[in-house]
Amino acid sequence: MTPEIHAPDRLELFMAMEARKLAGTILPMVVLVFVWLVLAMFYFEAFPPPFERAGDWVIPWRQMFSPAAGTSLHGRLAFN
């Protein structure tokens, strides 16, 4: 005796097509939001804690123009 092969009915096929359409809409939107968040992070030069080191690597001039620690405003403006 051969086992019976289950054939999908119309409802299962319809639900599979709807799931594919939904995944085809939501997945690109999630990727788009992620890309915009990364671009905003670089534009505003605000890197949350997991990405702090990436900010120093991507924006090297950030460290070049940062004032020395403990220097007052008068010390930074003075031509010594």
Backbone as CSV, one residue per row, in Angstrom:
resi,resn,N_x,N_y,N_z,CA_x,CA_y,CA_z,C_x,C_y,C_z
1,MET,0.840,-1.170,0.000,0.000,0.000,0.000,0.895,1.246,0.000
2,THR,0.633,2.172,-0.885,1.442,3.389,-0.979,0.866,4.458,-0.061
3,PRO,1.756,5.259,0.544,1.241,6.331,1.407,0.567,7.416,0.573
4,GLU,-0.392,8.023,1.173,-1.138,9.069,0.477,-0.325,10.369,0.483
5,ILE,-0.179,10.991,-0.667,0.574,12.248,-0.785,-0.401,13.399,-0.600
6,HIS,-0.042,14.265,0.324,-0.904,15.408,0.638,-0.747,16.483,-0.432
7,ALA,-1.814,16.860,-1.065,-1.797,17.940,-2.058,-2.316,19.206,-1.383
8,PRO,-1.614,20.322,-1.558,-2.091,21.549,-0.908,-3.415,22.004,-1.527
9,ASP,-4.301,22.447,-0.657,-5.556,22.961,-1.176,-5.424,24.446,-1.506
10,ARG,-6.483,25.029,-2.001,-6.429,26.426,-2.456,-6.107,27.391,-1.326
11,LEU,-6.636,27.134,-0.140,-6.376,28.026,0.984,-4.892,28.015,1.354
12,GLU,-4.274,26.849,1.367,-2.847,26.775,1.677,-2.020,27.504,0.630
13,LEU,-2.381,27.342,-0.649,-1.655,28.045,-1.709,-1.842,29.550,-1.600
14,PHE,-3.066,29.968,-1.286,-3.334,31.400,-1.128,-2.549,31.978,0.037
15,MET,-2.524,31.264,1.157,-1.784,31.749,2.327,-0.288,31.805,2.045
16,ALA,0.238,30.851,1.297,1.658,30.873,0.943,1.973,32.063,0.044
17,MET,1.094,32.367,-0.897,1.310,33.519,-1.779,1.240,34.819,-0.985
18,GLU,0.291,34.908,-0.058,0.175,36.109,0.773,1.411,36.272,1.667
19,ALA,1.915,35.185,2.205,3.116,35.256,3.048,4.310,35.719,2.229
20,ARG,4.421,35.248,0.974,5.516,35.700,0.120,5.403,37.184,-0.187
21,LYS,4.170,37.652,-0.450,3.973,39.079,-0.722,4.309,39.915,0.504
22,LEU,3.879,39.439,1.662,4.145,40.152,2.904,5.644,40.206,3.186
23,ALA,6.336,39.088,2.998,7.789,39.065,3.198,8.481,39.940,2.164
24,GLY,7.955,39.987,0.952,8.535,40.829,-0.089,8.320,42.304,0.171
25,THR,7.389,42.655,1.027,7.147,44.052,1.383,7.871,44.426,2.666
26,ILE,7.782,43.581,3.678,8.340,43.915,4.989,9.855,43.830,4.998
27,LEU,10.432,42.831,4.376,11.888,42.674,4.389,12.611,43.874,3.777
28,PRO,12.211,44.372,2.595,12.881,45.575,2.078,12.663,46.804,2.960
29,MET,11.514,46.896,3.614,11.273,48.038,4.501,12.195,47.983,5.725
30,VAL,12.411,46.805,6.267,13.312,46.659,7.413,14.734,47.021,6.996
31,VAL,15.153,46.567,5.830,16.496,46.905,5.330,16.608,48.405,5.109
32,LEU,15.574,49.022,4.547,15.584,50.465,4.298,15.701,51.257,5.597
33,VAL,14.952,50.867,6.609,15.024,51.562,7.903,16.409,51.403,8.512
34,PHE,16.993,50.210,8.427,18.326,49.990,8.957,19.358,50.862,8.241
35,VAL,19.276,50.942,6.915,20.219,51.768,6.148,20.065,53.237,6.528
36,TRP,18.832,53.721,6.660,18.633,55.119,7.045,19.157,55.398,8.451
37,LEU,18.995,54.454,9.367,19.522,54.651,10.720,21.045,54.732,10.715
38,VAL,21.684,53.889,9.912,23.146,53.931,9.823,23.595,55.244,9.187
39,LEU,22.926,55.682,8.130,23.291,56.958,7.501,23.078,58.128,8.452
40,ALA,22.000,58.104,9.227,21.761,59.166,10.204,22.832,59.152,11.281
41,MET,23.285,57.964,11.674,24.337,57.852,12.686,25.619,58.520,12.190
42,PHE,25.966,58.301,10.925,27.163,58.933,10.377,26.964,60.423,10.152
43,TYR,25.775,60.841,9.725,25.523,62.257,9.459,25.606,63.079,10.732
44,PHE,24.977,62.604,11.795,24.978,63.343,13.058,26.208,63.060,13.907
45,GLU,27.059,62.163,13.457,28.269,61.779,14.184,27.949,61.389,15.625
46,ALA,26.861,60.705,15.804,26.450,60.223,17.118,26.428,58.705,17.061
47,PHE,27.400,58.068,17.699,27.519,56.622,17.652,27.173,56.042,19.012
48,PRO,26.161,55.185,19.075,25.818,54.553,20.360,26.941,53.629,20.819
49,PRO,26.939,53.231,22.069,28.058,52.470,22.636,28.583,51.280,21.824
50,PRO,27.791,50.467,21.180,28.442,49.375,20.443,29.252,49.856,19.234
51,PHE,28.964,51.057,18.741,29.610,51.541,17.519,30.582,52.696,17.766
52,GLU,30.969,52.949,19.013,31.853,54.079,19.308,33.190,53.967,18.591
53,ARG,33.777,52.768,18.586,35.075,52.595,17.918,34.951,52.726,16.415
54,ALA,33.817,52.353,15.856,33.604,52.508,14.414,33.573,53.983,14.046
55,GLY,33.065,54.827,14.940,33.035,56.264,14.674,34.430,56.847,14.561
56,ASP,35.340,56.409,15.392,36.721,56.899,15.313,37.414,56.415,14.044
57,TRP,37.043,55.255,13.566,37.656,54.708,12.357,37.101,55.369,11.091
58,VAL,35.805,55.656,11.095,35.166,56.224,9.906,35.385,57.728,9.827
59,ILE,35.416,58.399,10.961,35.571,59.860,10.985,36.878,60.191,11.710
60,PRO,38.030,60.093,11.020,39.308,60.306,11.704,39.541,61.747,12.149
61,TRP,38.948,62.725,11.465,39.168,64.119,11.854,38.503,64.456,13.178
62,ARG,37.656,63.600,13.668,37.003,63.816,14.953,38.040,63.855,16.081
63,GLN,39.053,62.998,16.018,40.089,62.986,17.041,41.128,64.077,16.804
64,MET,41.355,64.456,15.556,42.371,65.470,15.268,42.004,66.816,15.862
65,PHE,40.706,67.152,15.863,40.283,68.461,16.328,39.683,68.449,17.722
66,SER,39.762,67.336,18.420,39.230,67.297,19.778,40.232,67.962,20.718
67,PRO,39.743,68.756,21.664,40.654,69.440,22.586,41.312,68.456,23.548
68,ALA,42.453,68.814,24.016,43.154,67.970,24.989,42.383,67.972,26.300
69,ALA,42.452,66.879,26.990,41.729,66.762,28.260,42.342,67.698,29.290
70,GLY,41.513,68.394,30.021,41.980,69.287,31.068,42.390,70.659,30.560
71,THR,42.215,70.941,29.284,42.579,72.252,28.748,41.376,73.180,28.874
72,SER,41.632,74.378,29.382,40.547,75.343,29.523,40.323,76.063,28.196
73,LEU,39.274,76.813,28.119,38.983,77.565,26.911,40.083,78.594,26.659
74,HIS,40.563,79.229,27.710,41.631,80.218,27.574,42.915,79.554,27.053
75,GLY,43.196,78.370,27.552,44.396,77.644,27.084,44.289,77.225,25.633
76,ARG,43.102,76.901,25.186,42.923,76.511,23.791,43.005,77.721,22.860
77,LEU,42.555,78.881,23.326,42.560,80.074,22.476,43.891,80.809,22.500
78,ALA,44.708,80.570,23.492,45.995,81.271,23.616,46.997,80.729,22.598
79,PHE,47.798,81.621,22.026,48.850,81.217,21.089,50.139,81.069,21.861
80,ASN,50.425,79.928,22.378,51.656,79.703,23.153,52.678,79.023,22.316
